[in-house]
């Protein structure tokens, strides 16, 4: 599967991407997690330390992978992907290292090119932790144009739900016909509010990941979330994983 994790800034896409990647990997699947944030931190959530995360090579903007480009997928992963202690392979597609360096369009084109290629020889699942907002769906061709399914991550706020609704509309224009709505960092008091907001804006709410002090603590020191720390969070993530695996087995809508 090629999975895009999308949503408004601050909803927890990176943490959820890492948990989902680990859940898929623990089911025996080969998982590549692609960080498209210009300030990449996905490596930390997958068990790399800060020095290792900073040392991840960024895929050059000039590279187009596959039969149309400079490298095969295998060569690209050998040169630019890194294993992590969690068993997930991570790749950094974007990074801003200097002021006034220009836009990151080249990096997004590389991600689109990567997702457009047959990755089955190197990975079973590719998870793309997208930058905040919806611009990645409006770029020429759409960064996620080749995604099989989108994970719409939302907090309990109108802005987050509206962003999810806009994402659905853009995804439909790109021909993406599968998405899963996920409420993230949701307290018991917020569940009904989020459900009402989603219902009022025609956005699915399929999985709710509860708020957790353990996640906050793990993010604060930059380490992965252990299963023993937050069983209820992992239970929700496993539900999401099962839905994604099921979605990946269904034929695309015509």
VENLIN-V501598 format. One record per pair of residues at least 24 apart in sequence whose C-alpha atoms are under 7 Angstrom apart, sorted by sequence separation. I is the first residue (numbers start at 1). J is the second residue. D is the distance in whole Angstrom. If there is no record, write none. Layout:
I;J;D, I;J;D
This chain:
18;42;7, 180;204;7, 181;205;5, 182;206;6, 183;207;6, 184;208;6, 185;209;6, 186;210;5, 187;211;5, 209;233;6, 181;206;5, 182;207;5, 183;208;5, 184;209;5, 185;210;5, 186;211;5, 180;206;6, 181;207;7, 182;208;6, 183;209;6, 184;210;6, 185;211;4, 18;45;6, 149;176;7, 152;179;7, 185;212;7, 209;236;5, 14;42;6, 18;46;6, 148;176;7, 150;178;6, 151;179;6, 152;180;6, 153;181;6, 154;182;6, 155;183;6, 208;236;7, 145;174;6, 147;176;7, 149;178;5, 150;179;4, 151;180;5, 152;181;5, 153;182;5, 154;183;5, 155;184;5, 207;236;7, 15;45;6, 116;146;6, 148;178;7, 149;179;5, 150;180;6, 151;181;6, 152;182;6, 153;183;6, 154;184;6, 155;185;6, 156;186;7, 112;143;5, 115;146;6, 151;182;7, 153;184;6, 155;186;7, 111;143;6, 112;144;6, 115;147;7, 59;92;7, 112;145;7, 134;167;6, 137;170;6, 207;240;6, 58;92;5, 59;93;5, 109;143;6, 112;146;7, 137;171;7, 156;190;6, 57;92;7, 58;93;6, 108;143;6, 48;84;6, 56;92;7, 58;94;6, 161;197;7, 165;201;7, 47;84;6, 48;85;7, 58;95;7, 156;193;7, 157;194;7, 161;198;6, 46;84;6, 47;85;5, 156;194;5, 165;203;6, 46;85;7, 47;86;6, 158;197;7, 164;203;7, 46;86;6, 62;106;7, 61;106;5, 61;107;5, 64;110;6, 73;119;7, 43;90;7, 63;110;6, 65;113;6, 74;122;6, 61;110;7, 64;113;6, 65;114;6, 66;117;6, 40;92;7, 40;95;7, 32;88;6, 33;89;6, 34;90;6, 35;91;6, 36;92;6, 38;94;5, 39;95;6, 31;88;5, 32;89;5, 33;90;5, 34;91;5, 35;92;5, 36;93;5, 37;94;6, 38;95;4, 39;96;7, 31;89;6, 32;90;6, 33;91;6, 34;92;6, 35;93;6, 36;94;5, 37;95;7, 38;96;5, 34;93;7, 25;87;7, 25;88;6, 22;86;7, 22;88;6, 21;88;7, 177;253;7, 32;123;6, 31;123;6, 30;123;5, 31;124;6, 32;125;6, 33;126;6, 34;127;6, 35;128;6, 36;129;6, 37;130;6, 30;124;5, 31;125;5, 32;126;5, 33;127;5, 34;128;5, 35;129;5, 36;130;5, 37;131;5, 29;124;6, 30;125;6, 31;126;6, 32;127;6, 33;128;6, 34;129;6, 35;130;7, 36;131;6, 21;127;7, 17;129;6, 2;115;7, 14;129;6, 13;129;7, 1;124;6, 2;125;6, 3;126;6, 4;127;6, 5;128;6, 9;132;5, 1;125;5, 2;126;5, 3;127;5, 4;128;5, 5;129;5, 6;130;6, 8;132;5, 9;133;7, 1;126;6, 2;127;6, 3;128;6, 4;129;6, 5;130;6, 7;132;6, 8;133;5, 4;130;7, 7;133;6, 4;144;7, 13;153;7, 11;153;6, 4;147;6, 11;154;6, 3;147;6, 6;150;7, 11;155;5, 2;147;5, 3;148;6, 4;149;6, 5;150;6, 6;151;6, 7;152;6, 2;148;5, 3;149;5, 4;150;5, 5;151;5, 6;152;5, 7;153;5, 1;148;6, 2;149;7, 3;150;6, 4;151;6, 5;152;6, 6;153;6, 7;154;6, 8;160;6, 7;160;7, 8;163;6, 7;163;7, 7;164;6, 12;184;7, 11;184;7, 47;223;6, 45;222;7, 47;224;6, 44;222;6, 45;223;6, 46;224;6, 44;223;6, 45;224;5, 23;238;7, 20;237;6, 24;241;7, 19;237;7, 23;241;7, 20;241;7, 1;248;6
